[in-house]
Amino acid sequence: MLNKRKYQFWFATGSQDLYGEETLAVVADHSRIIVDELNKGGVLPFEIVLKPTLIDSGSIRRLFNEANNDQNCAGVITWMHTFSPGKSWIAGLQEYRKPLLHFHTQFNRDIPYQSINMDFMNTNQSAHGDREYGHIVSRMGIERKVIVGYWEDKRVQEQIASWMITAIGLVESRKLRLVRVGDNMRNVAVTEGDKVEAQIKFGWEIDAYNITDIAEYVDQVSESDIKDLVDVYYDSYEVLLEGRDEKEFRDHVAVQAAIELGFERFLVEKNYHAIVTNFEMLSGLKQLPGLAIQRLMSKGYGFGAEGDWKTAAMVRLMKLMTQDIKDAKGSSFMEDYTYSFTPGREGILQAHMLEVCPTIADGPIGIKVNPLSMGNREDPARLVFTSKPGRGVAVSLIDLGTRFRLLVNEVECLKQDTPMPKLPVASAFWRPEPNLHIGAEAWILAGGAHHTAFSYDLTAKQMCDWAEGMGIEAVLISKDTSIRELKNELKWNALAYR
């Protein structure tokens, strides 16, 4: 489901013709060397494509519109090698609609003290040109990323790589299509939200179908296809009968195989990338989708329980943003369940009724069939495991009525050494930054949901950059968070984003 597009980022160098063709040739050569070396460095996850030097408003406008129309272009990196008049950029910037990086660097690392003259100064004046360009972008109120530093430094290249991943999230957001199977859980507030405003703000198409519409696809799955997929399950996971009759167990697992195949055929046929379900609305299904949803998430689909379309969309975007990360540790839908206040072991046990993505699993994954008090259906099959230890981010996109807020909490997943033999679901145990007491208080003060989209492979900076790129409020809970400062930030944000 994670259909990879060969994304590229364009490199646009600004200059002008005041200093003649010889200087422009130097500018073009320097730009070519920078781009070639960045591509060869092995740090960037995507290719940079060099574009001709831009010296007037016409060429700038053409380039930005070509970038808009190129399906493989995920963003433009701009750099002013010499002085470039800011007014030349207005028309192009007004029409540009993709992520923008202002790379404030220069070709030479050191000042050539013994030979420097005015020709050198005029040619190598990024300190001048980038400030002129930066002024006009700021005056126009255009959101962009600014990275400052020498282009050969690995730290700078890592910053560019990080921004590229965020840019993918921004571009892919405009293509995201989500299906709500049923509606939100009755009387629950945080899973609600303004779906029209979400499409305006994020580009998400959010449609609703009756559960019976998708149940028809499940009913049409052939017995042979179900058997083949159950065989895959049995080959891939540990079968944990725990005293249940083997045939009855397999029959329950087969129900989830039919749900997985039927749901996926529905999603593919209608071109949806994320899905929400609700245990209160299961007409036509024998079980609440469990193992089936877990498998769909592992393929790259977004998911949110109880109709939580905001979290489903964020899970999908996290999947897309991390698909090119080497040795990625995984992303998942998650829910806060219960606390440990044990001194030295404070944290939050994360799980859900069934639907946690197996990409975050640490060690073996088993299949269990257990009763579920919710949904009034037969015992559903699900994958059970514990999560990997490691650092990650948990995010909650919430609708405050007048605006969206993305709440980002840095967390550390701890190894789960104590068995929980009677817990028949997948789980994670994490400690929120800066600690459980401040982290939980900050989360509640900021209005965070009990559902989150979680990833080991994305950083808080990337997720905050995504929010800023979308023009929404981002609130970070990190090791530096204090409640007093957070309260002040929330008050300031209420004024800035109203």
C-alpha positions as CSV (number, residue, x, y, z in Angstrom):
1,M,0.0,0.0,0.0
2,L,3.0,2.3,0.5
3,N,3.3,3.0,-3.2
4,K,6.7,4.7,-3.5
5,R,7.0,7.8,-5.6
6,K,10.4,8.7,-6.7
7,Y,10.4,12.1,-5.0
8,Q,13.0,14.7,-5.8
9,F,13.8,18.1,-4.5
10,W,14.8,21.0,-6.8
11,F,17.7,23.3,-6.0
12,A,17.1,26.9,-7.1
13,T,20.0,29.4,-6.9
14,G,19.2,33.1,-7.0
15,S,21.4,35.7,-8.6
16,Q,21.2,38.6,-11.1
17,D,23.1,39.9,-14.1
18,L,24.8,43.0,-12.6
19,Y,28.2,41.3,-12.5
20,G,28.2,39.8,-16.0
21,E,28.2,36.3,-17.6
22,E,31.5,35.3,-16.0
23,T,30.1,35.7,-12.5
24,L,27.0,33.8,-13.5
25,A,29.1,31.0,-14.8
26,V,30.9,30.8,-11.4
27,V,27.5,30.8,-9.6
28,A,26.3,27.9,-11.8
29,D,29.5,25.9,-11.3
30,H,29.4,26.4,-7.5
31,S,25.7,25.3,-7.4
32,R,26.5,22.2,-9.5
33,I,29.3,21.2,-7.2
34,I,27.1,21.6,-4.1
35,V,24.3,19.6,-5.5
36,D,26.6,16.8,-6.8
37,E,28.3,16.5,-3.4
38,L,25.1,16.6,-1.4
39,N,23.7,13.7,-3.6
40,K,26.9,11.7,-3.2
41,G,27.2,12.2,0.5
42,G,24.8,9.4,1.4
43,V,23.0,11.5,4.1
44,L,20.0,12.7,2.1
45,P,17.1,10.3,1.6
46,F,16.1,11.9,-1.7
47,E,17.8,13.2,-4.8
48,I,18.4,16.9,-5.3
49,V,17.9,18.2,-8.9
50,L,19.8,21.3,-9.9
51,K,17.9,23.9,-11.8
52,P,19.3,26.8,-13.9
53,T,20.3,30.0,-12.0
54,L,17.4,32.3,-11.5
55,I,18.1,36.0,-12.4
56,D,14.7,37.6,-13.0
57,S,11.0,37.3,-12.0
58,G,10.0,35.5,-15.1
59,S,12.4,32.6,-14.6
60,I,11.6,32.4,-10.9
61,R,7.9,32.3,-11.6
62,R,8.3,29.6,-14.3
63,L,10.4,27.4,-12.0
64,F,7.9,27.5,-9.1
65,N,5.0,26.7,-11.3
66,E,6.9,23.8,-12.9
67,A,7.6,22.6,-9.4
68,N,3.8,22.8,-8.6
69,N,3.0,20.7,-11.6
70,D,5.7,18.1,-11.3
71,Q,4.4,15.1,-9.4
72,N,7.8,14.0,-8.4
73,C,8.9,17.3,-7.0
74,A,8.4,17.3,-3.2
75,G,9.8,20.8,-2.5
76,V,12.2,23.5,-3.6
77,I,15.5,24.4,-1.9
78,T,16.5,28.0,-2.5
79,W,19.9,29.6,-2.0
80,M,21.1,33.1,-2.9
81,H,24.7,32.8,-4.1
82,T,25.0,36.5,-4.8
83,F,22.6,39.3,-4.3
84,S,19.1,38.6,-5.7
85,P,16.5,41.4,-5.6
86,G,13.7,40.4,-3.3
87,K,10.9,41.8,-5.5
88,S,11.9,39.4,-8.3
89,W,10.7,36.5,-6.1
90,I,7.2,37.8,-5.3
91,A,5.2,36.5,-8.2
92,G,6.8,33.0,-8.0
93,L,6.4,32.7,-4.3
94,Q,2.7,33.9,-4.5
95,E,1.9,30.9,-6.8
96,Y,4.1,28.3,-5.2
97,R,2.3,25.6,-3.2
98,K,4.8,23.0,-2.1
99,P,7.4,22.9,0.8
100,L,10.1,25.5,0.7
101,L,13.6,25.4,2.2
102,H,15.7,28.5,2.5
103,F,19.3,27.1,2.6
104,H,21.5,29.8,4.0
105,T,25.0,28.6,3.1
106,Q,27.9,29.8,0.9
107,F,30.2,28.0,-1.4
108,N,33.4,28.8,0.5
109,R,33.8,27.8,4.1
110,D,36.7,30.2,5.0
111,I,37.4,33.8,4.1
112,P,40.5,33.9,1.8
113,Y,42.2,36.7,3.8
114,Q,45.3,37.0,1.6
115,S,43.5,37.2,-1.7
116,I,40.1,38.6,-1.0
117,N,39.0,41.5,-3.1
118,M,35.8,43.2,-4.3
119,D,35.3,40.7,-7.1
120,F,35.3,37.9,-4.6
121,M,33.0,39.9,-2.3
122,N,30.5,40.6,-5.0
123,T,30.4,37.0,-6.2
124,N,30.3,35.3,-2.8
125,Q,27.7,37.3,-0.9
126,S,25.2,34.9,0.4
127,A,25.2,36.7,3.7
128,H,23.8,39.7,1.7
129,G,21.6,37.9,-0.8
130,D,19.9,35.5,1.6
131,R,18.9,38.3,3.9
132,E,17.2,40.2,1.1
133,Y,15.4,37.0,0.0
134,G,14.6,36.1,3.6
135,H,13.0,39.6,4.1
136,I,10.6,39.2,1.2
137,V,9.5,35.7,2.3
138,S,8.9,36.9,5.8
139,R,7.0,40.0,4.6
140,M,4.8,37.8,2.5
141,G,4.1,35.6,5.5
142,I,5.2,32.4,3.7
143,E,6.0,29.4,5.9
144,R,9.4,27.9,5.1
145,K,12.2,26.0,6.7
146,V,15.5,27.9,7.2
147,I,18.7,25.9,7.6
148,V,22.0,27.8,8.3
149,G,25.5,26.3,7.9
150,Y,28.2,25.2,5.6
151,W,26.9,22.8,3.0
152,E,29.7,20.2,3.6
153,D,29.0,19.8,7.3
154,K,27.3,16.5,8.1
155,R,25.2,18.2,10.7
156,V,23.8,20.6,8.1
157,Q,23.2,17.7,5.7
158,E,21.3,15.8,8.4
159,Q,19.1,18.9,8.9
160,I,18.3,18.9,5.2
161,A,17.5,15.2,5.3
162,S,15.2,15.7,8.3
163,W,13.3,18.5,6.5
164,M,12.9,16.3,3.4
165,I,11.0,13.7,5.5
166,T,8.8,16.5,6.8
167,A,8.3,17.8,3.3
168,I,7.0,14.3,2.2
169,G,4.5,14.5,5.0
170,L,3.3,17.9,3.8
171,V,3.0,16.8,0.1
172,E,1.4,13.5,0.9
173,S,-1.1,15.2,3.2
174,R,-2.7,16.8,0.2
175,K,-3.4,13.4,-1.4
176,L,-4.7,11.6,1.7
177,R,-8.1,10.0,1.4
178,L,-9.8,8.5,4.5
179,V,-12.9,6.4,4.9
180,R,-15.0,6.5,8.0
181,V,-16.8,3.2,8.4
182,G,-19.7,4.3,10.5
183,D,-19.4,7.3,12.8
184,N,-17.7,8.4,15.9
185,M,-18.2,6.6,19.2
186,R,-21.3,8.1,20.8
187,N,-20.8,10.7,23.5
188,V,-17.0,10.9,22.9
189,A,-15.7,14.4,22.4
190,V,-12.0,14.2,21.3
191,T,-12.6,12.0,18.2
192,E,-15.0,14.5,16.8
193,G,-13.8,17.4,14.6
194,D,-14.5,19.7,11.6
195,K,-13.9,17.5,8.6
196,V,-14.5,20.3,6.1
197,E,-11.9,22.5,7.8
198,A,-9.5,19.5,7.9
199,Q,-9.8,19.2,4.1
200,I,-9.2,23.0,3.7
201,K,-6.2,22.9,6.1
202,F,-4.6,19.6,5.4
203,G,-6.0,18.5,2.1
204,W,-7.6,15.3,3.5
205,E,-10.7,13.9,1.8
206,I,-12.8,12.3,4.6
207,D,-15.8,10.2,3.4
208,A,-18.3,8.1,5.3
209,Y,-19.8,4.7,4.4
210,N,-22.2,2.4,6.2
211,I,-20.5,-0.6,7.7
212,T,-22.7,-2.8,5.6
213,D,-21.1,-1.3,2.5
214,I,-17.7,-2.7,3.4
215,A,-19.2,-5.9,4.9
216,E,-20.4,-6.8,1.4
217,Y,-16.8,-6.9,0.3
218,V,-15.9,-9.2,3.2
219,D,-18.8,-11.5,2.3
220,Q,-17.5,-11.8,-1.3
221,V,-14.1,-13.1,-0.3
222,S,-13.7,-16.7,-1.5
223,E,-13.0,-19.6,0.8
224,S,-9.8,-20.4,-1.0
225,D,-8.5,-16.9,-0.6
226,I,-9.3,-17.0,3.1
227,K,-7.6,-20.3,3.5
228,D,-4.5,-19.1,1.7
229,L,-4.3,-16.0,4.0
230,V,-4.8,-18.1,7.2
231,D,-1.9,-20.2,6.1
232,V,0.2,-17.1,5.8
233,Y,-0.9,-16.1,9.4
234,Y,0.0,-19.5,10.7
235,D,3.4,-19.4,9.0
236,S,4.2,-15.9,10.2
237,Y,3.0,-15.8,13.8
238,E,3.0,-18.1,16.9
239,V,-0.4,-19.7,17.3
240,L,-1.4,-19.3,21.0
241,L,-4.4,-21.7,21.5
242,E,-4.4,-21.4,25.3
243,G,-6.8,-24.3,25.6
244,R,-9.1,-23.4,22.8
245,D,-10.2,-26.1,20.3
246,E,-7.8,-25.9,17.3
247,K,-10.5,-25.9,14.7
248,E,-12.7,-23.4,16.5
249,F,-9.6,-21.2,16.9
250,R,-8.8,-21.4,13.2
251,D,-12.4,-20.5,12.3
252,H,-12.1,-17.3,14.3
253,V,-8.8,-16.5,12.7
254,A,-10.4,-17.1,9.3
255,V,-13.0,-14.4,10.0
256,Q,-10.2,-11.9,10.4
257,A,-8.6,-13.1,7.1
258,A,-11.9,-12.4,5.3
259,I,-12.1,-8.9,6.9
260,E,-8.5,-8.1,5.9
261,L,-9.1,-9.2,2.3
262,G,-12.5,-7.5,2.0
263,F,-11.4,-4.3,3.7
264,E,-8.3,-4.0,1.5
265,R,-10.2,-4.7,-1.7
266,F,-12.6,-1.9,-0.7
267,L,-9.8,0.5,0.1
268,V,-7.9,-0.2,-3.1
269,E,-11.0,-0.1,-5.3
270,K,-12.1,3.3,-3.9
271,N,-8.5,4.6,-3.4
272,Y,-8.6,5.2,0.3
273,H,-5.4,5.3,2.4
274,A,-6.7,5.3,6.0
275,I,-9.8,3.9,7.7
276,V,-11.6,4.2,11.0
277,T,-14.0,1.7,12.6
278,N,-16.3,1.8,15.6
279,F,-17.2,-1.2,17.8
280,E,-20.7,0.3,18.2
281,M,-21.3,-0.1,14.5
282,L,-20.5,-3.6,13.3
283,S,-23.6,-4.6,11.3
284,G,-22.6,-7.3,8.8
285,L,-19.4,-8.3,10.5
286,K,-18.9,-11.3,12.8
287,Q,-16.0,-9.8,14.7
288,L,-14.6,-6.4,15.5
289,P,-11.7,-6.0,13.0
290,G,-8.5,-6.8,15.0
291,L,-5.8,-8.9,13.4
292,A,-7.1,-7.6,10.0
293,I,-6.6,-3.9,11.0
294,Q,-3.2,-4.7,12.5
295,R,-2.1,-6.2,9.2
296,L,-3.5,-3.3,7.2
297,M,-1.6,-0.9,9.3
298,S,1.6,-2.9,8.8
299,K,1.1,-2.4,5.0
300,G,0.9,1.4,5.4
301,Y,-2.7,2.2,6.0
302,G,-3.7,4.7,8.6
303,F,-6.1,3.6,11.3
304,G,-8.1,5.2,14.2
305,A,-10.5,3.5,16.5
306,E,-14.0,4.6,17.5
307,G,-14.2,6.9,14.5
308,D,-11.0,8.8,15.3
309,W,-10.2,10.1,11.8
310,K,-7.6,12.6,12.9
311,T,-5.4,10.0,14.4
312,A,-5.9,7.6,11.4
313,A,-4.7,10.4,9.1
314,M,-1.6,11.1,11.3
315,V,-0.8,7.3,11.4
316,R,-0.9,7.2,7.6
317,L,1.3,10.2,7.3
318,M,3.8,8.8,9.7
319,K,3.9,5.6,7.6
320,L,4.6,7.6,4.5
321,M,7.2,9.8,6.1
322,T,9.2,6.8,7.4
323,Q,9.0,4.4,4.5
324,D,12.4,5.4,3.2
325,I,14.2,5.3,6.5
326,K,16.7,2.5,6.8
327,D,16.0,0.1,9.6
328,A,12.8,1.9,10.6
329,K,11.4,0.6,14.0
330,G,7.8,1.3,13.2
331,S,4.7,3.5,13.7
332,S,1.3,2.7,15.1
333,F,-2.1,3.8,16.4
334,M,-2.0,3.8,20.2
335,E,-4.0,4.6,23.3
336,D,-3.2,5.6,26.8
337,Y,-4.6,3.0,29.2
338,T,-3.2,2.9,32.7
339,Y,-0.3,4.4,34.8
340,S,2.5,3.0,36.8
341,F,3.3,5.3,39.7
342,T,5.9,2.8,41.0
343,P,9.0,4.9,42.0
344,G,11.7,4.5,39.3
345,R,9.2,2.8,37.0
346,E,6.7,5.6,36.3
347,G,5.1,5.4,32.9
348,I,2.0,4.8,30.8
349,L,0.8,1.4,29.6
350,Q,-0.2,1.8,26.0
351,A,-2.5,-0.6,24.2
352,H,-5.9,-0.9,22.5
353,M,-8.7,-3.3,22.4
354,L,-7.0,-5.0,19.5
355,E,-5.5,-2.6,16.9
356,V,-1.8,-2.0,17.5
357,C,0.5,-2.2,14.5
358,P,3.0,-5.1,14.5
359,T,5.8,-3.0,13.0
360,I,6.6,-1.8,16.5
361,A,6.9,-5.4,17.9
362,D,9.9,-6.5,19.9
363,G,10.5,-10.3,19.4
364,P,7.9,-12.9,18.5
365,I,4.3,-12.0,17.5
366,G,1.5,-14.4,18.5
367,I,-2.2,-14.8,17.5
368,K,-4.8,-15.1,20.2
369,V,-8.5,-15.5,20.2
370,N,-10.2,-13.9,23.3
371,P,-13.5,-12.6,24.3
372,L,-14.2,-8.9,23.9
373,S,-16.9,-7.3,26.0
374,M,-17.4,-4.5,23.5
375,G,-19.1,-4.8,20.1
376,N,-21.4,-7.7,20.9
377,R,-19.7,-10.0,18.4
378,E,-17.9,-13.3,18.6
379,D,-14.4,-13.5,20.1
380,P,-12.0,-11.7,17.7
381,A,-8.5,-12.9,16.7
382,R,-5.7,-10.4,17.3
383,L,-1.9,-10.2,17.2
384,V,-0.2,-9.9,20.6
385,F,3.3,-8.6,21.4
386,T,5.2,-6.0,23.3
387,S,6.9,-3.0,21.8
388,K,10.6,-2.4,21.1
389,P,12.5,-0.3,23.7
390,G,13.6,3.1,22.3
391,R,12.8,6.8,22.0
392,G,9.9,8.1,19.9
393,V,7.2,10.6,19.6
394,A,3.5,10.4,20.3
395,V,1.3,13.0,18.6
396,S,-2.3,14.1,19.0
397,L,-4.1,16.2,16.5
398,I,-7.0,17.9,18.2
399,D,-9.8,20.2,17.1
400,L,-10.3,23.1,19.6
401,G,-13.4,24.4,17.9
402,T,-11.7,27.4,16.3
403,R,-8.4,25.8,15.2
404,F,-6.4,22.6,15.1
405,R,-3.5,21.9,17.5
406,L,-0.8,19.3,17.1
407,L,0.4,18.1,20.5
408,V,3.8,16.4,20.4
409,N,5.3,14.5,23.3
410,E,8.8,12.9,23.3
411,V,8.6,9.5,25.0
412,E,10.9,6.6,25.8
413,C,9.5,3.1,25.4
414,L,10.9,0.8,28.1
415,K,11.5,-2.9,27.7
416,Q,8.6,-4.8,29.2
417,D,10.3,-7.4,31.4
418,T,7.3,-8.2,33.7
419,P,4.9,-10.7,32.0
420,M,1.2,-9.8,31.8
421,P,-0.2,-13.3,31.0
422,K,-3.8,-12.2,31.2
423,L,-3.5,-9.2,29.0
424,P,-4.7,-10.5,25.5
425,V,-3.6,-7.5,23.5
426,A,-0.4,-5.9,22.1
427,S,1.1,-3.2,24.4
428,A,3.8,-0.6,24.9
429,F,5.1,1.0,28.1
430,W,6.5,4.4,27.8
431,R,7.7,7.3,30.0
432,P,6.7,10.7,28.7
433,E,9.2,13.5,28.8
434,P,10.1,15.2,31.1
435,N,8.6,12.7,33.5
436,L,5.2,11.1,34.1
437,H,3.9,13.8,36.4
438,I,4.8,16.9,34.3
439,G,4.2,15.1,31.0
440,A,0.7,14.0,31.9
441,E,-0.2,17.3,33.4
442,A,1.1,19.2,30.3
443,W,-0.8,16.8,28.0
444,I,-4.1,17.4,29.9
445,L,-3.6,21.1,30.0
446,A,-3.0,21.2,26.3
447,G,-6.2,19.2,25.6
448,G,-4.5,16.1,24.3
449,A,-6.5,13.0,23.3
450,H,-6.3,9.5,24.7
451,H,-5.5,8.2,21.2
452,T,-2.1,9.0,19.6
453,A,-0.1,8.4,16.5
454,F,3.2,7.0,17.6
455,S,6.6,6.5,15.8
456,Y,10.0,5.5,16.8
457,D,11.5,6.9,13.6
458,L,10.3,10.5,13.5
459,T,11.5,13.4,15.7
460,A,9.5,16.0,17.6
461,K,11.2,18.6,15.4
462,Q,9.9,17.0,12.2
463,M,6.4,16.8,13.6
464,C,6.4,20.4,14.7
465,D,7.8,21.4,11.3
466,W,4.9,19.5,9.7
467,A,2.4,21.5,11.9
468,E,4.0,24.8,11.1
469,G,4.1,23.9,7.4
470,M,0.3,23.3,7.6
471,G,-0.2,26.6,9.4
472,I,-1.4,25.1,12.7
473,E,-0.4,25.4,16.3
474,A,2.3,22.9,17.5
475,V,2.8,22.3,21.2
476,L,5.9,20.3,22.3
477,I,6.3,18.4,25.5
478,S,9.9,17.6,26.0
479,K,12.6,17.3,28.6
480,D,12.7,21.1,28.9
481,T,8.9,21.5,29.5
482,S,7.8,23.3,32.6
483,I,4.1,23.8,33.5
484,R,4.4,27.5,34.0
485,E,6.0,28.1,30.6
486,L,3.5,25.7,29.0
487,K,0.6,27.6,30.4
488,N,2.0,30.8,29.1
489,E,2.6,29.3,25.7
490,L,-1.0,28.1,25.5
491,K,-2.2,31.6,26.3
492,W,0.0,33.2,23.7
493,N,-1.0,30.6,21.1
494,A,-4.7,31.3,21.8
495,L,-4.1,34.9,20.6
496,A,-1.8,34.0,17.7
497,Y,-4.0,31.3,16.2
498,R,-7.5,32.6,16.9
